[in-house]
């Protein structure tokens, strides 16, 4: 009896799997949606061939929605309002949309396919996002797993961005990887430099784009990027600026700090940077230089697991420890928080900032997707 049940269950699983595979094949090769219209903000109309995602279709028309994850449905940056033609809400979208967004017809453009005429609403400033042709000026090791990449602008030959924003970098096929992918990287260079940008790229195990950067990208290679994107940038204010970052989260902080130095903004700044061991700590010379330029700037590195040979005498433990110890002695009424790192680190830091009366409307963050 048990054997029959196992056989029946296995057969059902096989049949279900085969049906799912057939549906995928049919969707990919047999479904033909013909020509569809995308109507944008009731003002612009695009005639496109249906079948691809809204995100990819708009990209093909040189209209770029933010997408830190490259369309994998994990970052939720590509949200837009779709008033007609989106179809039913997908299970892949639900975890990334709140009830208010669902009510207001917000969808993930990387998940919605263009199968019929569709009407969308997007912010006007997204039309300023451009595609850039660039050339690799140099690649420099910052640590054993983080590289600094400088890209010279070719066409267009200059870029305008807000300090802290990011670009989408497009990889090229390599060693069995047949397709280009795009991933988001924060700009590390100052925004008054218009003819090049610098990125800090950390090697992610089995990461398609980061592997390409670390193992295949060479000086003088021509690469494509799209940007600038993102709403992580320096806000006006009078109070202290608290920064917290780890790893390649250094990139947008460096850009913001260079802008503060250039504009001679007179605000107190304390920057907490978390690393595991001393070999994970980098950009310390640049931070020392900025401490000389910016009158009231303090850089506080902390190692969570320093090696004995590090002979580390600075702050230790998770970066939340030094952050809370510092806030206990401060008046935080007008303080702003700027955070860049993993979602877990950001969530933990927000709780501490809230605890010391730095509320969410004064906290700005850029989570790694």
C-alpha positions as a LaTeX table, in Angstrom:
\begin{tabular}{lrrr}
\hline
Residue & $x$ (\AA) & $y$ (\AA) & $z$ (\AA) \\
\hline
Unk1 & 0.00 & 0.00 & 0.00 \\
Unk2 & 2.77 & 2.41 & 0.98 \\
Unk3 & 4.65 & 1.52 & $-2.18$ \\
Unk4 & 1.58 & 2.35 & $-4.30$ \\
Unk5 & 1.20 & 5.71 & $-2.56$ \\
Unk6 & 4.88 & 6.53 & $-3.17$ \\
Unk7 & 4.58 & 5.53 & $-6.83$ \\
Unk8 & 1.40 & 7.60 & $-7.27$ \\
Unk9 & 2.93 & 10.63 & $-5.54$ \\
Unk10 & 6.09 & 10.36 & $-7.64$ \\
Unk11 & 4.04 & 10.06 & $-10.83$ \\
Unk12 & 2.00 & 13.14 & $-9.94$ \\
Unk13 & 5.18 & 15.11 & $-9.20$ \\
Unk14 & 6.70 & 14.07 & $-12.54$ \\
Unk15 & 3.53 & 14.98 & $-14.45$ \\
Unk16 & 3.30 & 18.33 & $-12.63$ \\
Unk17 & 6.94 & 19.05 & $-13.42$ \\
Unk18 & 6.45 & 18.17 & $-17.08$ \\
Unk19 & 3.37 & 20.39 & $-17.33$ \\
Unk20 & 5.27 & 23.29 & $-15.74$ \\
Unk21 & 8.11 & 22.77 & $-18.20$ \\
Unk22 & 5.69 & 22.69 & $-21.13$ \\
Unk23 & 4.07 & 25.92 & $-19.93$ \\
Unk24 & 7.47 & 27.60 & $-19.73$ \\
Unk25 & 8.37 & 26.39 & $-23.23$ \\
Unk26 & 5.01 & 27.49 & $-24.59$ \\
Unk27 & 5.37 & 30.90 & $-22.96$ \\
Unk28 & 8.85 & 31.37 & $-24.32$ \\
Unk29 & 8.57 & 29.98 & $-27.83$ \\
Unk30 & 4.92 & 29.72 & $-28.81$ \\
Unk31 & 3.18 & 32.70 & $-27.21$ \\
Unk32 & 2.92 & 35.61 & $-29.61$ \\
Unk33 & 1.50 & 38.83 & $-28.30$ \\
Unk34 & 2.21 & 40.83 & $-31.42$ \\
Unk35 & 2.53 & 44.60 & $-31.30$ \\
Unk36 & 1.51 & 46.28 & $-28.05$ \\
Unk37 & 1.34 & 49.88 & $-26.94$ \\
Unk38 & 2.93 & 51.29 & $-23.78$ \\
Unk39 & 1.36 & 54.61 & $-22.85$ \\
Unk40 & 3.51 & 56.59 & $-20.42$ \\
Unk41 & 2.04 & 59.32 & $-18.22$ \\
Unk42 & $-0.80$ & 59.74 & $-20.75$ \\
Unk43 & 1.71 & 61.67 & $-22.89$ \\
Unk44 & 4.09 & 59.29 & $-24.64$ \\
Unk45 & 3.18 & 56.21 & $-26.64$ \\
Unk46 & 5.55 & 53.37 & $-27.55$ \\
Unk47 & 4.82 & 50.62 & $-30.07$ \\
Unk48 & 6.64 & 47.47 & $-28.97$ \\
Unk49 & 6.62 & 43.73 & $-29.56$ \\
Unk50 & 4.99 & 41.99 & $-26.61$ \\
Unk51 & 6.40 & 39.09 & $-24.60$ \\
Unk52 & 9.23 & 40.60 & $-22.58$ \\
Unk53 & 9.00 & 42.15 & $-19.14$ \\
Unk54 & 8.00 & 45.79 & $-18.85$ \\
Unk55 & 11.43 & 46.60 & $-17.41$ \\
Unk56 & 13.29 & 44.97 & $-20.33$ \\
Unk57 & 10.90 & 46.45 & $-22.89$ \\
Unk58 & 11.36 & 49.97 & $-21.55$ \\
Unk59 & 15.14 & 49.44 & $-21.47$ \\
Unk60 & 15.04 & 48.52 & $-25.16$ \\
Unk61 & 13.36 & 51.88 & $-25.78$ \\
Unk62 & 16.08 & 53.72 & $-23.80$ \\
Unk63 & 13.78 & 54.38 & $-20.85$ \\
Unk64 & 15.53 & 53.06 & $-17.76$ \\
Unk65 & 13.79 & 52.24 & $-14.51$ \\
Unk66 & 16.04 & 51.66 & $-11.49$ \\
Unk67 & 16.88 & 48.00 & $-10.87$ \\
Unk68 & 19.67 & 47.25 & $-8.43$ \\
Unk69 & 19.28 & 43.47 & $-8.90$ \\
Unk70 & 19.25 & 43.55 & $-12.69$ \\
Unk71 & 15.65 & 42.40 & $-13.01$ \\
Unk72 & 15.79 & 39.36 & $-10.73$ \\
Unk73 & 12.83 & 40.49 & $-8.62$ \\
Unk74 & 14.73 & 40.95 & $-5.36$ \\
Unk75 & 15.43 & 44.69 & $-4.95$ \\
Unk76 & 11.96 & 46.17 & $-5.70$ \\
Unk77 & 13.58 & 49.33 & $-7.09$ \\
Unk78 & 11.72 & 48.99 & $-10.41$ \\
Unk79 & 8.27 & 49.70 & $-8.98$ \\
Unk80 & 5.93 & 51.73 & $-11.13$ \\
Unk81 & 2.22 & 52.44 & $-11.33$ \\
Unk82 & 0.41 & 50.40 & $-13.97$ \\
Unk83 & $-3.14$ & 51.64 & $-14.43$ \\
Unk84 & $-4.14$ & 49.28 & $-17.26$ \\
Unk85 & $-2.93$ & 46.03 & $-18.80$ \\
Unk86 & $-0.79$ & 44.57 & $-16.01$ \\
Unk87 & $-2.82$ & 41.45 & $-15.36$ \\
Unk88 & $-3.21$ & 39.86 & $-11.93$ \\
Unk89 & $-0.68$ & 40.40 & $-9.13$ \\
Unk90 & 2.03 & 37.71 & $-9.22$ \\
Unk91 & 3.27 & 35.67 & $-6.23$ \\
Unk92 & 6.78 & 36.99 & $-6.94$ \\
Unk93 & 5.56 & 40.55 & $-6.41$ \\
Unk94 & 3.45 & 40.20 & $-3.27$ \\
Unk95 & 6.31 & 39.99 & $-0.71$ \\
Unk96 & 7.83 & 43.22 & $-2.07$ \\
Unk97 & 4.66 & 45.34 & $-2.12$ \\
Unk98 & 2.71 & 46.68 & 0.83 \\
Unk99 & $-1.08$ & 46.90 & 0.94 \\
Unk100 & $-1.08$ & 50.61 & 0.11 \\
Unk101 & 1.08 & 50.04 & $-2.98$ \\
Unk102 & $-1.13$ & 47.19 & $-4.15$ \\
Unk103 & $-4.20$ & 49.38 & $-3.68$ \\
Unk104 & $-2.54$ & 52.13 & $-5.76$ \\
Unk105 & $-1.71$ & 49.70 & $-8.61$ \\
Unk106 & 2.04 & 49.68 & $-7.99$ \\
Unk107 & 3.76 & 46.72 & $-9.61$ \\
Unk108 & 7.27 & 45.39 & $-10.19$ \\
Unk109 & 8.16 & 46.16 & $-13.79$ \\
Unk110 & 10.67 & 43.28 & $-13.88$ \\
Unk111 & 7.88 & 40.78 & $-13.19$ \\
Unk112 & 5.03 & 42.18 & $-15.30$ \\
Unk113 & 5.15 & 41.05 & $-18.94$ \\
Unk114 & 3.89 & 43.18 & $-21.79$ \\
Unk115 & 1.13 & 41.00 & $-23.25$ \\
Unk116 & $-1.34$ & 43.71 & $-24.28$ \\
Unk117 & $-1.64$ & 47.48 & $-24.38$ \\
Unk118 & $-0.47$ & 48.86 & $-21.07$ \\
Unk119 & $-0.63$ & 52.22 & $-19.32$ \\
Unk120 & 2.02 & 53.26 & $-16.80$ \\
Unk121 & 3.01 & 56.25 & $-14.71$ \\
Unk122 & 6.66 & 56.98 & $-13.92$ \\
Unk123 & 8.47 & 60.03 & $-12.45$ \\
Unk124 & 9.60 & 62.54 & $-15.06$ \\
Unk125 & 13.18 & 62.55 & $-13.75$ \\
Unk126 & 13.63 & 58.95 & $-14.93$ \\
Unk127 & 13.84 & 60.31 & $-18.47$ \\
Unk128 & 17.19 & 61.85 & $-17.47$ \\
Unk129 & 18.73 & 58.39 & $-17.00$ \\
Unk130 & 21.01 & 57.63 & $-19.94$ \\
Unk131 & 23.06 & 54.85 & $-21.45$ \\
Unk132 & 26.82 & 55.51 & $-21.42$ \\
Unk133 & 29.71 & 54.03 & $-23.35$ \\
Unk134 & 32.82 & 53.97 & $-21.18$ \\
Unk135 & 36.39 & 52.69 & $-21.19$ \\
Unk136 & 38.27 & 51.20 & $-18.25$ \\
Unk137 & 40.97 & 53.67 & $-17.20$ \\
Unk138 & 42.36 & 51.44 & $-14.45$ \\
Unk139 & 41.47 & 48.69 & $-11.98$ \\
Unk140 & 42.99 & 48.78 & $-8.50$ \\
Unk141 & 42.86 & 46.28 & $-5.63$ \\
Unk142 & 41.45 & 47.91 & $-2.50$ \\
Unk143 & 41.34 & 44.63 & $-0.57$ \\
Unk144 & 41.62 & 40.95 & $-1.50$ \\
Unk145 & 37.95 & 41.01 & $-2.61$ \\
Unk146 & 37.17 & 44.66 & $-3.49$ \\
Unk147 & 38.37 & 46.42 & $-6.63$ \\
Unk148 & 38.25 & 50.09 & $-7.53$ \\
Unk149 & 37.30 & 50.54 & $-11.19$ \\
Unk150 & 37.62 & 53.89 & $-12.94$ \\
Unk151 & 35.54 & 54.29 & $-16.10$ \\
Unk152 & 36.21 & 57.15 & $-18.50$ \\
Unk153 & 33.09 & 58.46 & $-20.26$ \\
Unk154 & 33.19 & 58.13 & $-24.06$ \\
Unk155 & 29.64 & 58.72 & $-25.27$ \\
Unk156 & 28.15 & 60.86 & $-23.84$ \\
Unk157 & 31.52 & 62.17 & $-22.63$ \\
Unk158 & 30.28 & 63.53 & $-19.28$ \\
Unk159 & 27.79 & 62.64 & $-16.58$ \\
Unk160 & 25.90 & 64.57 & $-13.90$ \\
Unk161 & 24.88 & 62.79 & $-10.72$ \\
Unk162 & 24.09 & 63.39 & $-7.07$ \\
Unk163 & 26.68 & 62.22 & $-4.57$ \\
Unk164 & 25.56 & 58.79 & $-3.33$ \\
Unk165 & 23.71 & 57.66 & $-6.46$ \\
Unk166 & 24.47 & 54.48 & $-8.40$ \\
Unk167 & 24.74 & 53.17 & $-11.96$ \\
Unk168 & 23.86 & 49.86 & $-13.60$ \\
Unk169 & 27.00 & 48.20 & $-14.95$ \\
Unk170 & 26.54 & 45.72 & $-17.81$ \\
Unk171 & 28.82 & 42.69 & $-18.01$ \\
Unk172 & 29.88 & 40.88 & $-21.17$ \\
Unk173 & 29.69 & 37.14 & $-21.92$ \\
Unk174 & 32.62 & 35.12 & $-20.59$ \\
Unk175 & 33.69 & 31.52 & $-19.92$ \\
Unk176 & 30.32 & 29.84 & $-20.37$ \\
Unk177 & 28.23 & 32.85 & $-19.36$ \\
Unk178 & 26.40 & 33.56 & $-22.60$ \\
Unk179 & 24.41 & 36.67 & $-21.73$ \\
Unk180 & 25.14 & 40.12 & $-20.40$ \\
Unk181 & 23.73 & 40.98 & $-16.98$ \\
Unk182 & 23.48 & 44.29 & $-15.17$ \\
Unk183 & 24.12 & 45.03 & $-11.52$ \\
Unk184 & 23.98 & 48.23 & $-9.48$ \\
Unk185 & 27.13 & 49.82 & $-8.07$ \\
Unk186 & 27.33 & 53.08 & $-6.14$ \\
Unk187 & 29.51 & 55.84 & $-7.54$ \\
Unk188 & 32.53 & 56.43 & $-5.32$ \\
Unk189 & 34.01 & 59.43 & $-7.11$ \\
Unk190 & 33.15 & 63.11 & $-6.45$ \\
Unk191 & 30.20 & 64.42 & $-8.44$ \\
Unk192 & 32.14 & 67.47 & $-9.66$ \\
Unk193 & 34.22 & 65.05 & $-11.74$ \\
Unk194 & 32.12 & 64.78 & $-14.90$ \\
Unk195 & 34.36 & 62.83 & $-17.30$ \\
Unk196 & 34.79 & 59.64 & $-15.26$ \\
Unk197 & 33.25 & 57.65 & $-12.46$ \\
Unk198 & 34.73 & 55.21 & $-9.96$ \\
Unk199 & 33.05 & 52.07 & $-8.63$ \\
Unk200 & 33.96 & 49.76 & $-5.76$ \\
Unk201 & 33.09 & 46.19 & $-6.72$ \\
Unk202 & 33.20 & 43.46 & $-4.11$ \\
Unk203 & 33.57 & 39.87 & $-5.33$ \\
Unk204 & 30.41 & 37.90 & $-4.59$ \\
Unk205 & 30.82 & 34.10 & $-4.72$ \\
Unk206 & 29.34 & 32.88 & $-8.03$ \\
Unk207 & 28.25 & 36.45 & $-8.82$ \\
Unk208 & 28.09 & 36.78 & $-12.60$ \\
Unk209 & 28.90 & 40.48 & $-12.80$ \\
Unk210 & 31.40 & 40.64 & $-9.95$ \\
Unk211 & 33.28 & 37.61 & $-11.30$ \\
Unk212 & 33.48 & 39.33 & $-14.68$ \\
Unk213 & 34.88 & 42.50 & $-13.06$ \\
Unk214 & 37.40 & 40.65 & $-10.89$ \\
Unk215 & 38.60 & 38.03 & $-13.35$ \\
Unk216 & 37.93 & 39.21 & $-16.90$ \\
Unk217 & 37.64 & 42.99 & $-17.06$ \\
Unk218 & 40.84 & 44.68 & $-18.27$ \\
Unk219 & 42.21 & 48.17 & $-18.75$ \\
Unk220 & 40.94 & 49.83 & $-21.96$ \\
Unk221 & 37.93 & 47.49 & $-22.23$ \\
Unk222 & 34.80 & 49.27 & $-23.44$ \\
Unk223 & 31.77 & 48.70 & $-21.22$ \\
Unk224 & 28.20 & 49.96 & $-20.98$ \\
Unk225 & 26.53 & 51.52 & $-17.98$ \\
Unk226 & 23.16 & 53.15 & $-17.35$ \\
Unk227 & 22.43 & 55.87 & $-14.83$ \\
Unk228 & 22.53 & 57.75 & $-12.63$ \\
Unk229 & 19.86 & 56.28 & $-10.37$ \\
Unk230 & 18.76 & 56.27 & $-6.75$ \\
Unk231 & 17.58 & 58.67 & $-4.06$ \\
Unk232 & 20.46 & 58.12 & $-1.62$ \\
Unk233 & 22.25 & 61.49 & $-1.50$ \\
Unk234 & 23.15 & 64.27 & 0.92 \\
Unk235 & 20.17 & 66.23 & 2.27 \\
Unk236 & 20.17 & 69.77 & 3.59 \\
Unk237 & 20.34 & 70.18 & 7.34 \\
Unk238 & 22.14 & 71.77 & 10.26 \\
Unk239 & 22.64 & 68.89 & 12.66 \\
Unk240 & 25.27 & 66.17 & 12.81 \\
Unk241 & 25.66 & 63.64 & 10.02 \\
Unk242 & 26.03 & 60.04 & 11.22 \\
Unk243 & 27.32 & 57.62 & 8.59 \\
Unk244 & 27.44 & 53.84 & 8.92 \\
Unk245 & 28.76 & 51.48 & 6.25 \\
Unk246 & 30.60 & 48.24 & 5.68 \\
Unk247 & 32.58 & 46.76 & 2.77 \\
Unk248 & 31.84 & 48.34 & $-0.60$ \\
Unk249 & 29.26 & 50.49 & 1.19 \\
Unk250 & 32.24 & 52.81 & 1.43 \\
Unk251 & 31.57 & 53.97 & $-2.15$ \\
Unk252 & 28.59 & 56.33 & $-1.73$ \\
Unk253 & 29.97 & 57.60 & 1.58 \\
Unk254 & 33.22 & 58.59 & $-0.11$ \\
Unk255 & 31.31 & 60.46 & $-2.81$ \\
Unk256 & 29.23 & 62.29 & $-0.20$ \\
Unk257 & 32.28 & 63.20 & 1.85 \\
Unk258 & 34.16 & 64.60 & $-1.15$ \\
Unk259 & 31.12 & 66.76 & $-1.90$ \\
Unk260 & 31.02 & 68.01 & 1.70 \\
Unk261 & 34.71 & 68.87 & 1.45 \\
Unk262 & 34.28 & 70.67 & $-1.88$ \\
Unk263 & 31.32 & 72.74 & $-0.69$ \\
Unk264 & 32.94 & 73.37 & 2.71 \\
Unk265 & 29.77 & 72.29 & 4.49 \\
Unk266 & 30.21 & 73.05 & 8.18 \\
Unk267 & 28.44 & 70.18 & 9.91 \\
Unk268 & 29.73 & 67.67 & 12.41 \\
Unk269 & 30.25 & 64.28 & 10.75 \\
Unk270 & 30.94 & 60.92 & 12.38 \\
Unk271 & 31.49 & 57.93 & 10.12 \\
Unk272 & 31.36 & 54.37 & 11.54 \\
Unk273 & 32.85 & 51.80 & 9.18 \\
Unk274 & 32.63 & 48.08 & 9.92 \\
Unk275 & 35.08 & 45.41 & 8.76 \\
Unk276 & 35.87 & 41.87 & 9.88 \\
Unk277 & 39.68 & 41.97 & 10.14 \\
Unk278 & 42.33 & 44.53 & 9.31 \\
Unk279 & 42.73 & 43.12 & 5.79 \\
Unk280 & 39.08 & 44.10 & 5.14 \\
Unk281 & 39.77 & 47.70 & 6.11 \\
Unk282 & 40.53 & 50.09 & 3.24 \\
Unk283 & 40.41 & 53.72 & 2.08 \\
Unk284 & 41.96 & 54.74 & 5.39 \\
Unk285 & 44.43 & 57.14 & 3.73 \\
Unk286 & 41.57 & 58.87 & 1.93 \\
Unk287 & 39.64 & 59.13 & 5.19 \\
Unk288 & 42.70 & 60.63 & 6.90 \\
Unk289 & 42.95 & 63.19 & 4.11 \\
Unk290 & 39.26 & 64.07 & 4.45 \\
Unk291 & 39.68 & 64.49 & 8.21 \\
Unk292 & 42.28 & 67.16 & 7.44 \\
Unk293 & 40.02 & 68.93 & 4.94 \\
Unk294 & 36.66 & 68.73 & 6.75 \\
Unk295 & 36.90 & 70.64 & 10.07 \\
Unk296 & 34.67 & 68.40 & 12.25 \\
Unk297 & 34.90 & 64.96 & 10.66 \\
Unk298 & 35.74 & 61.77 & 12.59 \\
Unk299 & 36.27 & 58.36 & 11.00 \\
Unk300 & 35.62 & 55.41 & 13.35 \\
Unk301 & 36.64 & 52.01 & 11.93 \\
Unk302 & 35.63 & 48.90 & 13.88 \\
Unk303 & 36.70 & 45.27 & 13.43 \\
Unk304 & 34.21 & 42.56 & 14.35 \\
Unk305 & 36.79 & 39.71 & 14.49 \\
Unk306 & 40.32 & 41.17 & 14.53 \\
Unk307 & 43.14 & 38.66 & 14.12 \\
Unk308 & 45.81 & 38.58 & 16.86 \\
Unk309 & 48.42 & 39.65 & 14.31 \\
Unk310 & 46.31 & 42.75 & 13.53 \\
Unk311 & 47.33 & 44.19 & 16.92 \\
Unk312 & 44.13 & 46.19 & 16.66 \\
Unk313 & 43.59 & 48.87 & 19.29 \\
Unk314 & 40.48 & 50.48 & 17.83 \\
Unk315 & 36.78 & 49.69 & 18.26 \\
Unk316 & 35.81 & 46.02 & 18.11 \\
Unk317 & 32.59 & 44.07 & 17.66 \\
Unk318 & 29.66 & 44.73 & 15.36 \\
Unk319 & 29.45 & 48.31 & 14.16 \\
Unk320 & 26.21 & 48.77 & 16.12 \\
Unk321 & 28.24 & 48.72 & 19.35 \\
Unk322 & 30.42 & 51.80 & 18.69 \\
Unk323 & 27.39 & 53.53 & 17.14 \\
Unk324 & 25.24 & 53.11 & 20.26 \\
Unk325 & 28.08 & 53.98 & 22.63 \\
Unk326 & 28.56 & 57.22 & 20.74 \\
Unk327 & 24.88 & 58.18 & 20.56 \\
Unk328 & 24.48 & 57.78 & 24.33 \\
Unk329 & 26.51 & 60.95 & 24.81 \\
Unk330 & 25.05 & 63.09 & 22.00 \\
Unk331 & 22.16 & 65.46 & 21.44 \\
Unk332 & 20.48 & 63.91 & 18.43 \\
Unk333 & 17.58 & 66.31 & 17.84 \\
Unk334 & 18.70 & 67.43 & 14.36 \\
Unk335 & 20.96 & 64.50 & 13.47 \\
Unk336 & 20.67 & 62.76 & 10.11 \\
Unk337 & 21.66 & 59.13 & 9.52 \\
Unk338 & 23.15 & 57.77 & 6.30 \\
Unk339 & 23.49 & 53.98 & 6.07 \\
Unk340 & 24.89 & 51.66 & 3.39 \\
Unk341 & 25.34 & 47.93 & 3.76 \\
Unk342 & 23.43 & 44.68 & 4.11 \\
Unk343 & 19.70 & 44.82 & 4.95 \\
Unk344 & 20.44 & 43.23 & 8.34 \\
Unk345 & 23.03 & 45.85 & 9.25 \\
Unk346 & 20.75 & 48.65 & 8.12 \\
Unk347 & 17.77 & 47.33 & 10.12 \\
Unk348 & 19.91 & 47.02 & 13.26 \\
Unk349 & 21.30 & 50.54 & 12.85 \\
Unk350 & 17.86 & 52.05 & 12.24 \\
Unk351 & 16.63 & 50.57 & 15.53 \\
Unk352 & 19.53 & 52.17 & 17.38 \\
Unk353 & 19.07 & 55.54 & 15.66 \\
Unk354 & 15.35 & 55.44 & 16.50 \\
Unk355 & 16.19 & 54.61 & 20.10 \\
Unk356 & 18.13 & 57.87 & 20.36 \\
Unk357 & 15.40 & 60.01 & 18.76 \\
Unk358 & 16.71 & 59.98 & 15.19 \\
Unk359 & 13.47 & 59.22 & 13.41 \\
Unk360 & 12.94 & 57.57 & 10.04 \\
Unk361 & 12.33 & 60.86 & 8.20 \\
Unk362 & 15.97 & 61.74 & 8.97 \\
Unk363 & 17.44 & 58.35 & 8.09 \\
Unk364 & 18.54 & 57.61 & 4.52 \\
Unk365 & 19.86 & 54.25 & 3.43 \\
Unk366 & 21.09 & 52.22 & 0.49 \\
Unk367 & 20.73 & 48.46 & 1.10 \\
Unk368 & 22.68 & 45.91 & $-0.93$ \\
Unk369 & 20.21 & 43.99 & $-3.09$ \\
\hline
\end{tabular}
